[in-house]
Amino acid sequence: MKLHDLVDDPSKLATYGKFISPEEAYERLRQGDKAPYLIKAVASDPHWAYHYAYGVIKGRWPEGEKAIASDPYYAYYYAYGIINGRWPEAEKAIANDPNYAYSYARHIINGRWPEGEKAIASDPYYANLYQEFLKEIE
């Protein structure tokens, strides 16, 4: 049980809103509570920021983009499913992961992506897929 559950008006507690997990904040935002501390908690976490943008807002969410852009997985899927195109702010993170660098080149750029080639080349599976893809588009 949480202290906030034991009082009539938890907003008067000194700790109110300061120690909430991004997951709990996401659930409360999803239910319609738009308190700024909830937005801040969700926007700080790549997983929950992505899910809030994708599943609740159903579009771009600038408040969460910094966190999302830091994670190759969520950055790729944000570019692919929400932006529907290149996302320069996230390319550095994506370029460091062989899987998402290859996927970004193939599905977002639709061509060669030199910035991701070092990571792609580090994984034989993705290096082979990338070579085959480049042959297809020549």
N, CA, C and O atoms as CSV, one atom per row, in Angstrom:
chain,resi,resn,atom,element,x,y,z
A,1,MET,N,N,0.839,-1.168,0.000
A,1,MET,CA,C,0.000,0.000,0.000
A,1,MET,C,C,0.888,1.237,0.000
A,1,MET,O,O,1.950,1.255,0.623
A,2,LYS,N,N,0.441,2.262,-0.704
A,2,LYS,CA,C,1.197,3.498,-0.814
A,2,LYS,C,C,0.634,4.541,0.134
A,2,LYS,O,O,-0.561,4.560,0.429
A,3,LEU,N,N,1.510,5.399,0.601
A,3,LEU,CA,C,1.103,6.486,1.478
A,3,LEU,C,C,-0.003,7.319,0.839
A,3,LEU,O,O,-0.944,7.739,1.512
A,4,HIS,N,N,0.118,7.551,-0.450
A,4,HIS,CA,C,-0.876,8.365,-1.155
A,4,HIS,C,C,-2.273,7.760,-1.070
A,4,HIS,O,O,-3.267,8.482,-1.151
A,5,ASP,N,N,-2.355,6.449,-0.909
A,5,ASP,CA,C,-3.654,5.786,-0.816
A,5,ASP,C,C,-4.284,5.925,0.568
A,5,ASP,O,O,-5.465,5.623,0.740
A,6,LEU,N,N,-3.521,6.373,1.543
A,6,LEU,CA,C,-4.001,6.428,2.921
A,6,LEU,C,C,-4.531,7.801,3.342
A,6,LEU,O,O,-5.048,7.956,4.448
A,7,VAL,N,N,-4.405,8.774,2.479
A,7,VAL,CA,C,-4.825,10.124,2.849
A,7,VAL,C,C,-5.956,10.602,1.940
A,7,VAL,O,O,-6.116,10.125,0.817
A,8,ASP,N,N,-6.724,11.542,2.445
A,8,ASP,CA,C,-7.857,12.063,1.680
A,8,ASP,C,C,-7.423,12.860,0.448
A,8,ASP,O,O,-8.025,12.736,-0.618
A,9,ASP,N,N,-6.384,13.674,0.597
A,9,ASP,CA,C,-5.920,14.509,-0.502
A,9,ASP,C,C,-4.417,14.326,-0.686
A,9,ASP,O,O,-3.622,15.075,-0.118
A,10,PRO,N,N,-4.024,13.319,-1.492
A,10,PRO,CA,C,-2.602,13.030,-1.659
A,10,PRO,C,C,-1.816,14.183,-2.291
A,10,PRO,O,O,-0.595,14.239,-2.145
A,11,SER,N,N,-2.481,15.089,-2.980
A,11,SER,CA,C,-1.750,16.187,-3.622
A,11,SER,C,C,-1.115,17.131,-2.607
A,11,SER,O,O,-0.258,17.938,-2.965
A,12,LYS,N,N,-1.532,17.035,-1.328
A,12,LYS,CA,C,-0.949,17.890,-0.296
A,12,LYS,C,C,0.294,17.272,0.347
A,12,LYS,O,O,0.964,17.925,1.147
A,13,LEU,N,N,0.601,16.036,0.009
A,13,LEU,CA,C,1.804,15.397,0.532
A,13,LEU,C,C,3.034,15.953,-0.171
A,13,LEU,O,O,2.990,16.238,-1.367
A,14,ALA,N,N,4.116,16.106,0.552
A,14,ALA,CA,C,5.351,16.653,-0.016
A,14,ALA,C,C,5.898,15.770,-1.133
A,14,ALA,O,O,6.553,16.269,-2.048
A,15,THR,N,N,5.642,14.481,-1.071
A,15,THR,CA,C,6.180,13.550,-2.063
A,15,THR,C,C,5.229,13.318,-3.233
A,15,THR,O,O,5.550,12.549,-4.139
A,16,TYR,N,N,4.080,13.961,-3.230
A,16,TYR,CA,C,3.085,13.729,-4.275
A,16,TYR,C,C,3.673,14.029,-5.656
A,16,TYR,O,O,4.165,15.128,-5.911
A,17,GLY,N,N,3.612,13.054,-6.516
A,17,GLY,CA,C,4.064,13.220,-7.885
A,17,GLY,C,C,5.555,13.109,-8.092
A,17,GLY,O,O,6.016,13.175,-9.232
A,18,LYS,N,N,6.314,12.947,-7.054
A,18,LYS,CA,C,7.767,12.922,-7.215
A,18,LYS,C,C,8.324,11.510,-7.372
A,18,LYS,O,O,9.407,11.331,-7.929
A,19,PHE,N,N,7.610,10.531,-6.898
A,19,PHE,CA,C,8.105,9.158,-6.943
A,19,PHE,C,C,7.055,8.263,-7.576
A,19,PHE,O,O,6.418,7.454,-6.901
A,20,ILE,N,N,6.885,8.416,-8.872
A,20,ILE,CA,C,5.927,7.593,-9.592
A,20,ILE,C,C,6.682,6.914,-10.732
A,20,ILE,O,O,7.497,7.540,-11.410
A,21,SER,N,N,6.408,5.662,-10.928
A,21,SER,CA,C,7.085,4.949,-12.003
A,21,SER,C,C,6.508,5.400,-13.343
A,21,SER,O,O,5.349,5.808,-13.415
A,22,PRO,N,N,7.306,5.327,-14.394
A,22,PRO,CA,C,6.775,5.666,-15.713
A,22,PRO,C,C,5.580,4.788,-16.099
A,22,PRO,O,O,4.652,5.252,-16.761
A,23,GLU,N,N,5.610,3.527,-15.684
A,23,GLU,CA,C,4.495,2.632,-16.001
A,23,GLU,C,C,3.204,3.108,-15.331
A,23,GLU,O,O,2.155,3.168,-15.971
A,24,GLU,N,N,3.285,3.443,-14.049
A,24,GLU,CA,C,2.102,3.927,-13.339
A,24,GLU,C,C,1.638,5.261,-13.923
A,24,GLU,O,O,0.437,5.489,-14.070
A,25,ALA,N,N,2.572,6.129,-14.251
A,25,ALA,CA,C,2.223,7.416,-14.858
A,25,ALA,C,C,1.528,7.201,-16.199
A,25,ALA,O,O,0.550,7.881,-16.509
A,26,TYR,N,N,2.031,6.256,-16.994
A,26,TYR,CA,C,1.412,5.934,-18.285
A,26,TYR,C,C,-0.042,5.508,-18.088
A,26,TYR,O,O,-0.937,5.985,-18.785
A,27,GLU,N,N,-0.264,4.614,-17.142
A,27,GLU,CA,C,-1.631,4.139,-16.902
A,27,GLU,C,C,-2.554,5.281,-16.505
A,27,GLU,O,O,-3.704,5.335,-16.941
A,28,ARG,N,N,-2.061,6.180,-15.691
A,28,ARG,CA,C,-2.894,7.312,-15.263
A,28,ARG,C,C,-3.151,8.276,-16.417
A,28,ARG,O,O,-4.251,8.815,-16.538
A,29,LEU,N,N,-2.155,8.495,-17.258
A,29,LEU,CA,C,-2.367,9.328,-18.446
A,29,LEU,C,C,-3.371,8.670,-19.384
A,29,LEU,O,O,-4.241,9.335,-19.946
A,30,ARG,N,N,-3.242,7.379,-19.542
A,30,ARG,CA,C,-4.154,6.635,-20.419
A,30,ARG,C,C,-5.597,6.749,-19.949
A,30,ARG,O,O,-6.529,6.729,-20.752
A,31,GLN,N,N,-5.764,6.867,-18.650
A,31,GLN,CA,C,-7.100,6.990,-18.072
A,31,GLN,C,C,-7.617,8.426,-18.084
A,31,GLN,O,O,-8.746,8.681,-17.663
A,32,GLY,N,N,-6.799,9.364,-18.562
A,32,GLY,CA,C,-7.270,10.724,-18.720
A,32,GLY,C,C,-6.667,11.766,-17.799
A,32,GLY,O,O,-6.884,12.960,-18.005
A,33,ASP,N,N,-5.914,11.349,-16.788
A,33,ASP,CA,C,-5.259,12.318,-15.898
A,33,ASP,C,C,-4.106,12.947,-16.673
A,33,ASP,O,O,-3.243,12.222,-17.169
A,34,LYS,N,N,-4.068,14.248,-16.790
A,34,LYS,CA,C,-3.030,14.934,-17.575
A,34,LYS,C,C,-2.099,15.766,-16.699
A,34,LYS,O,O,-1.570,16.782,-17.149
A,35,ALA,N,N,-1.897,15.348,-15.463
A,35,ALA,CA,C,-1.031,16.091,-14.552
A,35,ALA,C,C,0.380,16.194,-15.137
A,35,ALA,O,O,0.896,15.215,-15.676
A,36,PRO,N,N,1.003,17.361,-15.039
A,36,PRO,CA,C,2.347,17.552,-15.606
A,36,PRO,C,C,3.391,16.562,-15.104
A,36,PRO,O,O,4.263,16.152,-15.869
A,37,TYR,N,N,3.319,16.173,-13.835
A,37,TYR,CA,C,4.326,15.234,-13.327
A,37,TYR,C,C,4.167,13.860,-13.967
A,37,TYR,O,O,5.145,13.120,-14.074
A,38,LEU,N,N,2.959,13.503,-14.392
A,38,LEU,CA,C,2.746,12.230,-15.088
A,38,LEU,C,C,3.379,12.292,-16.479
A,38,LEU,O,O,4.048,11.354,-16.913
A,39,ILE,N,N,3.160,13.392,-17.154
A,39,ILE,CA,C,3.741,13.582,-18.484
A,39,ILE,C,C,5.266,13.535,-18.393
A,39,ILE,O,O,5.927,12.910,-19.222
A,40,LYS,N,N,5.807,14.192,-17.392
A,40,LYS,CA,C,7.262,14.208,-17.209
A,40,LYS,C,C,7.801,12.793,-16.951
A,40,LYS,O,O,8.833,12.412,-17.504
A,41,ALA,N,N,7.112,12.029,-16.123
A,41,ALA,CA,C,7.565,10.664,-15.815
A,41,ALA,C,C,7.539,9.786,-17.054
A,41,ALA,O,O,8.483,9.033,-17.291
A,42,VAL,N,N,6.487,9.865,-17.842
A,42,VAL,CA,C,6.382,9.043,-19.052
A,42,VAL,C,C,7.383,9.515,-20.101
A,42,VAL,O,O,8.019,8.697,-20.765
A,43,ALA,N,N,7.524,10.824,-20.253
A,43,ALA,CA,C,8.416,11.380,-21.265
A,43,ALA,C,C,9.881,11.052,-21.004
A,43,ALA,O,O,10.706,11.171,-21.911
A,44,SER,N,N,10.216,10.646,-19.802
A,44,SER,CA,C,11.610,10.347,-19.463
A,44,SER,C,C,12.009,8.908,-19.779
A,44,SER,O,O,13.184,8.559,-19.664
A,45,ASP,N,N,11.061,8.073,-20.172
A,45,ASP,CA,C,11.328,6.651,-20.363
A,45,ASP,C,C,11.030,6.255,-21.814
A,45,ASP,O,O,9.901,6.441,-22.269
A,46,PRO,N,N,12.014,5.712,-22.559
A,46,PRO,CA,C,11.784,5.387,-23.972
A,46,PRO,C,C,10.602,4.448,-24.206
A,46,PRO,O,O,9.805,4.662,-25.120
A,47,HIS,N,N,10.491,3.420,-23.386
A,47,HIS,CA,C,9.422,2.432,-23.547
A,47,HIS,C,C,8.048,3.073,-23.389
A,47,HIS,O,O,7.197,2.960,-24.271
A,48,TRP,N,N,7.843,3.731,-22.285
A,48,TRP,CA,C,6.521,4.288,-21.996
A,48,TRP,C,C,6.223,5.506,-22.843
A,48,TRP,O,O,5.064,5.739,-23.188
A,49,ALA,N,N,7.234,6.293,-23.190
A,49,ALA,CA,C,7.018,7.440,-24.077
A,49,ALA,C,C,6.569,6.954,-25.450
A,49,ALA,O,O,5.642,7.511,-26.038
A,50,TYR,N,N,7.226,5.915,-25.959
A,50,TYR,CA,C,6.815,5.355,-27.254
A,50,TYR,C,C,5.382,4.843,-27.194
A,50,TYR,O,O,4.571,5.137,-28.072
A,51,HIS,N,N,5.078,4.081,-26.159
A,51,HIS,CA,C,3.737,3.505,-26.066
A,51,HIS,C,C,2.665,4.572,-25.886
A,51,HIS,O,O,1.543,4.410,-26.364
A,52,TYR,N,N,2.998,5.649,-25.207
A,52,TYR,CA,C,2.046,6.748,-25.056
A,52,TYR,C,C,1.802,7.417,-26.411
A,52,TYR,O,O,0.658,7.699,-26.770
A,53,ALA,N,N,2.868,7.668,-27.154
A,53,ALA,CA,C,2.726,8.285,-28.474
A,53,ALA,C,C,1.954,7.368,-29.417
A,53,ALA,O,O,1.047,7.815,-30.119
A,54,TYR,N,N,2.310,6.097,-29.433
A,54,TYR,CA,C,1.711,5.151,-30.367
A,54,TYR,C,C,0.277,4.773,-29.983
A,54,TYR,O,O,-0.624,4.768,-30.823
A,55,GLY,N,N,0.087,4.459,-28.709
A,55,GLY,CA,C,-1.196,3.893,-28.307
A,55,GLY,C,C,-2.213,4.874,-27.782
A,55,GLY,O,O,-3.411,4.597,-27.837
A,56,VAL,N,N,-1.778,6.013,-27.272
A,56,VAL,CA,C,-2.717,6.968,-26.681
A,56,VAL,C,C,-2.880,8.178,-27.600
A,56,VAL,O,O,-3.992,8.491,-28.025
A,57,ILE,N,N,-1.791,8.847,-27.901
A,57,ILE,CA,C,-1.861,10.022,-28.762
A,57,ILE,C,C,-2.092,9.626,-30.218
A,57,ILE,O,O,-2.774,10.326,-30.967
A,58,LYS,N,N,-1.517,8.502,-30.601
A,58,LYS,CA,C,-1.583,7.998,-31.967
A,58,LYS,C,C,-0.942,8.977,-32.955
A,58,LYS,O,O,-1.456,9.245,-34.041
A,59,GLY,N,N,0.209,9.493,-32.518
A,59,GLY,CA,C,0.956,10.423,-33.355
A,59,GLY,C,C,2.203,10.891,-32.636
A,59,GLY,O,O,2.559,10.375,-31.576
A,60,ARG,N,N,2.856,11.864,-33.221
A,60,ARG,CA,C,4.089,12.391,-32.632
A,60,ARG,C,C,3.806,12.994,-31.270
A,60,ARG,O,O,2.758,13.594,-31.028
A,61,TRP,N,N,4.790,12.810,-30.380
A,61,TRP,CA,C,4.701,13.381,-29.035
A,61,TRP,C,C,6.044,14.015,-28.723
A,61,TRP,O,O,6.943,13.337,-28.224
A,62,PRO,N,N,6.199,15.304,-29.006
A,62,PRO,CA,C,7.491,15.969,-28.815
A,62,PRO,C,C,8.067,15.834,-27.406
A,62,PRO,O,O,9.285,15.746,-27.249
A,63,GLU,N,N,7.219,15.816,-26.384
A,63,GLU,CA,C,7.710,15.714,-25.004
A,63,GLU,C,C,8.497,14.431,-24.763
A,63,GLU,O,O,9.403,14.415,-23.930
A,64,GLY,N,N,8.173,13.366,-25.470
A,64,GLY,CA,C,8.844,12.084,-25.260
A,64,GLY,C,C,9.918,11.750,-26.273
A,64,GLY,O,O,10.584,10.722,-26.149
A,65,GLU,N,N,10.099,12.589,-27.262
A,65,GLU,CA,C,11.001,12.237,-28.355
A,65,GLU,C,C,12.464,12.129,-27.941
A,65,GLU,O,O,13.195,11.311,-28.500
A,66,LYS,N,N,12.907,12.922,-26.989
A,66,LYS,CA,C,14.309,12.824,-26.561
A,66,LYS,C,C,14.589,11.437,-25.987
A,66,LYS,O,O,15.600,10.819,-26.322
A,67,ALA,N,N,13.711,10.953,-25.136
A,67,ALA,CA,C,13.902,9.618,-24.549
A,67,ALA,C,C,13.776,8.538,-25.613
A,67,ALA,O,O,14.587,7.613,-25.656
A,68,ILE,N,N,12.776,8.645,-26.464
A,68,ILE,CA,C,12.568,7.640,-27.509
A,68,ILE,C,C,13.786,7.579,-28.426
A,68,ILE,O,O,14.237,6.493,-28.793
A,69,ALA,N,N,14.317,8.739,-28.794
A,69,ALA,CA,C,15.461,8.803,-29.713
A,69,ALA,C,C,16.724,8.185,-29.137
A,69,ALA,O,O,17.666,7.904,-29.878
A,70,SER,N,N,16.760,7.972,-27.840
A,70,SER,CA,C,17.960,7.406,-27.206
A,70,SER,C,C,18.019,5.881,-27.284
A,70,SER,O,O,19.060,5.290,-26.997
A,71,ASP,N,N,16.928,5.247,-27.665
A,71,ASP,CA,C,16.847,3.783,-27.677
A,71,ASP,C,C,16.648,3.299,-29.118
A,71,ASP,O,O,15.657,3.666,-29.750
A,72,PRO,N,N,17.562,2.487,-29.650
A,72,PRO,CA,C,17.452,2.081,-31.053
A,72,PRO,C,C,16.132,1.393,-31.401
A,72,PRO,O,O,15.566,1.639,-32.466
A,73,TYR,N,N,15.647,0.542,-30.517
A,73,TYR,CA,C,14.402,-0.187,-30.771
A,73,TYR,C,C,13.230,0.770,-30.912
A,73,TYR,O,O,12.532,0.767,-31.926
A,74,TYR,N,N,13.018,1.587,-29.888
A,74,TYR,CA,C,11.869,2.490,-29.906
A,74,TYR,C,C,12.055,3.600,-30.931
A,74,TYR,O,O,11.078,4.056,-31.524
A,75,ALA,N,N,13.281,4.038,-31.150
A,75,ALA,CA,C,13.537,5.071,-32.154
A,75,ALA,C,C,13.168,4.560,-33.548
A,75,ALA,O,O,12.526,5.265,-34.326
A,76,TYR,N,N,13.580,3.334,-33.853
A,76,TYR,CA,C,13.234,2.766,-35.160
A,76,TYR,C,C,11.725,2.669,-35.321
A,76,TYR,O,O,11.179,3.105,-36.334
A,77,TYR,N,N,11.050,2.101,-34.330
A,77,TYR,CA,C,9.609,1.919,-34.467
A,77,TYR,C,C,8.838,3.233,-34.452
A,77,TYR,O,O,7.763,3.323,-35.046
A,78,TYR,N,N,9.362,4.241,-33.791
A,78,TYR,CA,C,8.754,5.569,-33.816
A,78,TYR,C,C,8.891,6.166,-35.217
A,78,TYR,O,O,7.936,6.721,-35.760
A,79,ALA,N,N,10.084,6.046,-35.794
A,79,ALA,CA,C,10.302,6.542,-37.153
A,79,ALA,C,C,9.418,5.781,-38.139
A,79,ALA,O,O,8.821,6.382,-39.033
A,80,TYR,N,N,9.336,4.469,-37.977
A,80,TYR,CA,C,8.591,3.623,-38.908
A,80,TYR,C,C,7.079,3.787,-38.765
A,80,TYR,O,O,6.372,3.956,-39.759
A,81,GLY,N,N,6.590,3.737,-37.537
A,81,GLY,CA,C,5.151,3.674,-37.336
A,81,GLY,C,C,4.470,4.984,-36.994
A,81,GLY,O,O,3.250,5.093,-37.115
A,82,ILE,N,N,5.228,5.977,-36.571
A,82,ILE,CA,C,4.613,7.242,-36.172
A,82,ILE,C,C,5.027,8.370,-37.112
A,82,ILE,O,O,4.175,9.093,-37.628
A,83,ILE,N,N,6.323,8.521,-37.332
A,83,ILE,CA,C,6.790,9.570,-38.224
A,83,ILE,C,C,6.598,9.161,-39.684
A,83,ILE,O,O,6.355,10.004,-40.547
A,84,ASN,N,N,6.709,7.878,-39.948
A,84,ASN,CA,C,6.605,7.344,-41.307
A,84,ASN,C,C,7.684,7.912,-42.225
A,84,ASN,O,O,7.433,8.257,-43.380
A,85,GLY,N,N,8.879,7.995,-41.678
A,85,GLY,CA,C,9.989,8.491,-42.474
A,85,GLY,C,C,11.227,8.677,-41.626
A,85,GLY,O,O,11.283,8.242,-40.475
A,86,ARG,N,N,12.201,9.317,-42.198
A,86,ARG,CA,C,13.464,9.529,-41.498
A,86,ARG,C,C,13.256,10.385,-40.265
A,86,ARG,O,O,12.405,11.274,-40.225
A,87,TRP,N,N,14.065,10.083,-39.261
A,87,TRP,CA,C,14.055,10.854,-38.017
A,87,TRP,C,C,15.503,11.144,-37.658
A,87,TRP,O,O,16.124,10.379,-36.921
A,88,PRO,N,N,16.047,12.245,-38.171
A,88,PRO,CA,C,17.471,12.551,-37.974
A,88,PRO,C,C,17.908,12.582,-36.513
A,88,PRO,O,O,19.029,12.183,-36.197
A,89,GLU,N,N,17.042,13.048,-35.621
A,89,GLU,CA,C,17.402,13.139,-34.204
A,89,GLU,C,C,17.690,11.773,-33.582
A,89,GLU,O,O,18.366,11.696,-32.556
A,90,ALA,N,N,17.195,10.714,-34.178
A,90,ALA,CA,C,17.371,9.374,-33.615
A,90,ALA,C,C,18.385,8.531,-34.376
A,90,ALA,O,O,18.708,7.420,-33.956
A,91,GLU,N,N,18.876,9.036,-35.462
A,91,GLU,CA,C,19.726,8.216,-36.323
A,91,GLU,C,C,21.017,7.773,-35.650
A,91,GLU,O,O,21.524,6.693,-35.954
A,92,LYS,N,N,21.557,8.569,-34.752
A,92,LYS,CA,C,22.794,8.169,-34.066
A,92,LYS,C,C,22.569,6.896,-33.254
A,92,LYS,O,O,23.384,5.974,-33.305
A,93,ALA,N,N,21.483,6.842,-32.518
A,93,ALA,CA,C,21.187,5.640,-31.712
A,93,ALA,C,C,20.883,4.449,-32.609
A,93,ALA,O,O,21.365,3.344,-32.361
A,94,ILE,N,N,20.093,4.666,-33.639
A,94,ILE,CA,C,19.727,3.577,-34.552
A,94,ILE,C,C,20.967,3.039,-35.259
A,94,ILE,O,O,21.100,1.828,-35.438
A,95,ALA,N,N,21.864,3.918,-35.659
A,95,ALA,CA,C,23.058,3.518,-36.411
A,95,ALA,C,C,23.995,2.632,-35.623
A,95,ALA,O,O,24.883,2.017,-36.213
A,96,ASN,N,N,23.837,2.541,-34.325
A,96,ASN,CA,C,24.719,1.724,-33.487
A,96,ASN,C,C,24.201,0.314,-33.245
A,96,ASN,O,O,24.860,-0.469,-32.561
A,97,ASP,N,N,23.055,-0.025,-33.782
A,97,ASP,CA,C,22.473,-1.353,-33.569
A,97,ASP,C,C,22.340,-2.056,-34.923
A,97,ASP,O,O,21.672,-1.533,-35.815
A,98,PRO,N,N,22.955,-3.218,-35.096
A,98,PRO,CA,C,22.930,-3.876,-36.408
A,98,PRO,C,C,21.525,-4.148,-36.937
A,98,PRO,O,O,21.246,-3.898,-38.109
A,99,ASN,N,N,20.651,-4.650,-36.095
A,99,ASN,CA,C,19.285,-4.967,-36.512
A,99,ASN,C,C,18.546,-3.725,-36.962
A,99,ASN,O,O,17.992,-3.694,-38.061
A,100,TYR,N,N,18.531,-2.696,-36.119
A,100,TYR,CA,C,17.739,-1.520,-36.434
A,100,TYR,C,C,18.404,-0.642,-37.480
A,100,TYR,O,O,17.713,0.080,-38.198
A,101,ALA,N,N,19.722,-0.684,-37.585
A,101,ALA,CA,C,20.396,0.039,-38.662
A,101,ALA,C,C,20.012,-0.581,-40.007
A,101,ALA,O,O,19.702,0.132,-40.962
A,102,TYR,N,N,20.035,-1.901,-40.072
A,102,TYR,CA,C,19.612,-2.571,-41.301
A,102,TYR,C,C,18.146,-2.270,-41.604
A,102,TYR,O,O,17.804,-1.919,-42.734
A,103,SER,N,N,17.289,-2.405,-40.609
A,103,SER,CA,C,15.857,-2.169,-40.811
A,103,SER,C,C,15.577,-0.733,-41.229
A,103,SER,O,O,14.714,-0.486,-42.072
A,104,TYR,N,N,16.301,0.210,-40.646
A,104,TYR,CA,C,16.136,1.619,-40.988
A,104,TYR,C,C,16.535,1.854,-42.446
A,104,TYR,O,O,15.834,2.542,-43.187
A,105,ALA,N,N,17.669,1.274,-42.848
A,105,ALA,CA,C,18.110,1.419,-44.232
A,105,ALA,C,C,17.075,0.826,-45.191
A,105,ALA,O,O,16.750,1.429,-46.214
A,106,ARG,N,N,16.576,-0.328,-44.859
A,106,ARG,CA,C,15.651,-1.022,-45.757
A,106,ARG,C,C,14.252,-0.418,-45.769
A,106,ARG,O,O,13.675,-0.212,-46.837
A,107,HIS,N,N,13.712,-0.136,-44.607
A,107,HIS,CA,C,12.296,0.240,-44.527
A,107,HIS,C,C,12.029,1.732,-44.403
A,107,HIS,O,O,10.922,2.185,-44.694
A,108,ILE,N,N,13.012,2.494,-43.981
A,108,ILE,CA,C,12.810,3.931,-43.824
A,108,ILE,C,C,13.518,4.688,-44.962
A,108,ILE,O,O,12.901,5.486,-45.666
A,109,ILE,N,N,14.803,4.425,-45.125
A,109,ILE,CA,C,15.572,5.113,-46.152
A,109,ILE,C,C,15.327,4.493,-47.528
A,109,ILE,O,O,15.372,5.182,-48.548
A,110,ASN,N,N,15.070,3.195,-47.544
A,110,ASN,CA,C,14.868,2.458,-48.793
A,110,ASN,C,C,16.109,2.517,-49.683
A,110,ASN,O,O,16.023,2.618,-50.907
A,111,GLY,N,N,17.256,2.450,-49.025
A,111,GLY,CA,C,18.498,2.489,-49.774
A,111,GLY,C,C,19.692,2.360,-48.844
A,111,GLY,O,O,19.555,2.061,-47.658
A,112,ARG,N,N,20.853,2.590,-49.409
A,112,ARG,CA,C,22.091,2.493,-48.645
A,112,ARG,C,C,22.102,3.549,-47.540
A,112,ARG,O,O,21.651,4.679,-47.725
A,113,TRP,N,N,22.638,3.137,-46.375
A,113,TRP,CA,C,22.751,4.064,-45.252
A,113,TRP,C,C,24.155,3.944,-44.669
A,113,TRP,O,O,24.380,3.144,-43.761
A,114,PRO,N,N,25.097,4.728,-45.179
A,114,PRO,CA,C,26.492,4.625,-44.734
A,114,PRO,C,C,26.665,4.787,-43.223
A,114,PRO,O,O,27.544,4.158,-42.634
A,115,GLU,N,N,25.831,5.631,-42.584
A,115,GLU,CA,C,25.969,5.866,-41.148
A,115,GLU,C,C,25.749,4.601,-40.316
A,115,GLU,O,O,26.285,4.485,-39.214
A,116,GLY,N,N,24.971,3.663,-40.831
A,116,GLY,CA,C,24.698,2.441,-40.091
A,116,GLY,C,C,25.529,1.249,-40.500
A,116,GLY,O,O,25.409,0.177,-39.907
A,117,GLU,N,N,26.362,1.414,-41.496
A,117,GLU,CA,C,27.074,0.268,-42.059
A,117,GLU,C,C,28.091,-0.359,-41.125
A,117,GLU,O,O,28.307,-1.569,-41.180
A,118,LYS,N,N,28.717,0.428,-40.272
A,118,LYS,CA,C,29.683,-0.156,-39.333
A,118,LYS,C,C,28.982,-1.146,-38.399
A,118,LYS,O,O,29.475,-2.252,-38.180
A,119,ALA,N,N,27.849,-0.751,-37.860
A,119,ALA,CA,C,27.105,-1.651,-36.971
A,119,ALA,C,C,26.574,-2.849,-37.739
A,119,ALA,O,O,26.654,-3.983,-37.266
A,120,ILE,N,N,26.036,-2.598,-38.912
A,120,ILE,CA,C,25.507,-3.700,-39.725
A,120,ILE,C,C,26.611,-4.710,-40.023
A,120,ILE,O,O,26.396,-5.918,-39.922
A,121,ALA,N,N,27.790,-4.216,-40.390
A,121,ALA,CA,C,28.912,-5.096,-40.726
A,121,ALA,C,C,29.406,-5.902,-39.534
A,121,ALA,O,O,30.072,-6.922,-39.711
A,122,SER,N,N,29.088,-5.457,-38.322
A,122,SER,CA,C,29.545,-6.178,-37.129
A,122,SER,C,C,28.748,-7.442,-36.850
A,122,SER,O,O,29.138,-8.242,-36.000
A,123,ASP,N,N,27.649,-7.632,-37.544
A,123,ASP,CA,C,26.797,-8.800,-37.330
A,123,ASP,C,C,26.645,-9.532,-38.659
A,123,ASP,O,O,26.047,-8.989,-39.588
A,124,PRO,N,N,27.169,-10.745,-38.771
A,124,PRO,CA,C,27.130,-11.454,-40.062
A,124,PRO,C,C,25.719,-11.616,-40.636
A,124,PRO,O,O,25.528,-11.522,-41.848
A,125,TYR,N,N,24.755,-11.854,-39.788
A,125,TYR,CA,C,23.380,-12.038,-40.265
A,125,TYR,C,C,22.871,-10.769,-40.947
A,125,TYR,O,O,22.380,-10.817,-42.075
A,126,TYR,N,N,22.992,-9.640,-40.260
A,126,TYR,CA,C,22.491,-8.386,-40.825
A,126,TYR,C,C,23.379,-7.892,-41.964
A,126,TYR,O,O,22.890,-7.246,-42.890
A,127,ALA,N,N,24.658,-8.185,-41.908
A,127,ALA,CA,C,25.543,-7.820,-43.006
A,127,ALA,C,C,25.111,-8.528,-44.285
A,127,ALA,O,O,25.075,-7.919,-45.355
A,128,ASN,N,N,24.784,-9.809,-44.175
A,128,ASN,CA,C,24.323,-10.565,-45.332
A,128,ASN,C,C,22.989,-10.021,-45.848
A,128,ASN,O,O,22.819,-9.838,-47.053
A,129,LEU,N,N,22.044,-9.762,-44.939
A,129,LEU,CA,C,20.754,-9.199,-45.354
A,129,LEU,C,C,20.934,-7.861,-46.059
A,129,LEU,O,O,20.287,-7.586,-47.070
A,130,TYR,N,N,21.812,-7.041,-45.520
A,130,TYR,CA,C,22.059,-5.721,-46.091
A,130,TYR,C,C,22.659,-5.848,-47.493
A,130,TYR,O,O,22.245,-5.140,-48.411
A,131,GLN,N,N,23.633,-6.748,-47.660
A,131,GLN,CA,C,24.233,-6.954,-48.979
A,131,GLN,C,C,23.188,-7.410,-49.989
A,131,GLN,O,O,23.159,-6.930,-51.122
A,132,GLU,N,N,22.332,-8.336,-49.575
A,132,GLU,CA,C,21.267,-8.811,-50.466
A,132,GLU,C,C,20.291,-7.682,-50.817
A,132,GLU,O,O,19.859,-7.555,-51.962
A,133,PHE,N,N,19.960,-6.881,-49.832
A,133,PHE,CA,C,19.071,-5.748,-50.052
A,133,PHE,C,C,19.681,-4.766,-51.050
A,133,PHE,O,O,19.002,-4.304,-51.967
A,134,LEU,N,N,20.968,-4.447,-50.868
A,134,LEU,CA,C,21.625,-3.516,-51.783
A,134,LEU,C,C,21.657,-4.054,-53.207
A,134,LEU,O,O,21.523,-3.288,-54.161
A,135,LYS,N,N,21.832,-5.367,-53.360
A,135,LYS,CA,C,21.788,-5.976,-54.698
A,135,LYS,C,C,20.403,-5.818,-55.318
A,135,LYS,O,O,20.273,-5.567,-56.516
A,136,GLU,N,N,19.361,-5.970,-54.480
A,136,GLU,CA,C,17.986,-5.854,-54.976
A,136,GLU,C,C,17.680,-4.464,-55.528
A,136,GLU,O,O,16.946,-4.330,-56.507
A,137,ILE,N,N,18.234,-3.449,-54.911
A,137,ILE,CA,C,17.875,-2.079,-55.303
A,137,ILE,C,C,18.779,-1.490,-56.377
A,137,ILE,O,O,18.518,-0.392,-56.869
A,138,GLU,N,N,19.839,-2.204,-56.747
A,138,GLU,CA,C,20.748,-1.697,-57.790
A,138,GLU,C,C,20.117,-1.761,-59.141
A,138,GLU,O,O,20.738,-1.376,-60.132
